[in-house]
Amino acid sequence: MNHYYWQKAEENLPKIYEEEIRVVSENKILHSGDSFEIDLGNHYVGYFSFVLGYTNIYPDAPVRLSLKFSENRDEADADFSSYRGRLCASWLQEEILNLDSIGEYRMPRRYAARFIKISVLYTPREITLSDFHFTAVTSADKRNLRSFDIADEELRAIDAVSVNTLKNCMHRVFEDGPKRDRRLWIGDLRLEALTNYYTYQQTDIVRRCLYLFAAADCNDTGFLPGYIYENPKFVSGYWFLYDYALLFVTTLCDYYQHTGDAETFLDIYPVVQKQMDAAKKITDENGILSLFNKRDVFIDWNDALEKTVSLNGVYLYTLDRLSQALSKLNHKDAPIYQSRYQDTKHAAYRHLYNAKDHNFAVGYDKEQISVHSVVWMILGGVIDGEIAWEALQNTMKNPQSIKPVTPYMNHYLAEAMMKLGKQKEAISYIKSFWGLMIKKGADTFYEVFVPEKPDLSPYGDKMINSMCHAWSCTPSYFIRTLDQDDHA
């Protein structure tokens, strides 16, 4: 761990704000086997408390309760005992409490929930439960939330859910999901930070997260870990994702673009150089990043996805953003990265682009056709204009092509549309994807969403999916950066 960078991160620790959520529920008189549900009315992250009492005879044995916290209706109706996923079942928010005496109980663990089901497993006497309180917590300061209004009701609703998603993921860091993982990932950080610039405008938490990653231990190649832990102590992550490491550079460039904070950019720049040097180490004789294991790259949750073309698009995207930032600073390294960008773009066009069929089904990706490869080649600048738009449309319509699984990848699909000047098409896509989540009852946007596969989970069981996930908050970024005419 780099202690200098860690200390800089601690200097930017955000304040946590609390809000008491009114719980609409009558006092309950209960016996063994009784249960009831509390609906908070929206998705919140925080702490739950209640008062245990009795009616006539004092309980002469402990009262055993089961409390189940659920992010949405489907989770509330699910039987957690049937869980068969590959992630640890302890992420499922269900507690067994043995209460030895009457009084107030504040549960120590933080929960992400809309619904709370309380079941009385055993009680020796008739009991009462009352004075239910849910204290929501977030580092998002609602006083900083940029006011925004738009005539389009659907976009207004999408923006509100996006903001709610971001708020519930803002704590000591930008968490990926407040129910499951609760840690800082680069991929989520990048998208949360972008949305934050146009909503809560809190640059201290962005700066903190950048310094936390700068403090992390790199692997032997030089890449940063994909995630870190920071509470109760700092621990570097163990999964090194090369696309995420490159997007750390892009995230720092975004930060400089939106804040003008050259001091922080230059302070972290040595870490940037290390990431770019690491990228050279996995570059082959054709100038293509190909010397890596498939597990070392994320792109999207899809085991079938080949990732070489997409990773090279991420690399080009990063080189372009970095050279722009350095040029703005009149930095001596700007020409180096401008030249590397041009060389890599030419190599990608030569070795990754199938000019005959206008796609990227080449040997590097085992002739696979994917939306991901086209999107990242557009964002990397390898193709543009109508040729790029036609390639993207054809790939999206092709029944054989690999399609996005996560809102994370769908963000970059929408961004590619925007880059091609297809703002109305991008807004239409946002409505059809994120808007559909709202129609299905979403208070916050999901980690994974494939409309035709509602039970899909990268972890083997949808119960463990995060229903409030940071990388899905970006519709607010798109909606708030467009001209009003483009919303029509």
PyMOL commands that set and color helices and strands:
alter all, ss='L'
color gray80, all
select helices_A, chain A and resi 3-10+73-77+80-82+89-91+142-144+153-169+186-197+203-214+242-259+262-281+294-296+308-328+334-352+363-365+371-379+385-397+407-419+423-439+462-464+470-472+475-481+484-487
alter helices_A, ss='H'
color red, helices_A
select strands_A, chain A and resi 17-21+28-30+35-54+63-70+94-99+103-106+111-122+127-138+184-185+227-229+235-236
alter strands_A, ss='S'
color yellow, strands_A
deselect
rebuild
show_as cartoon
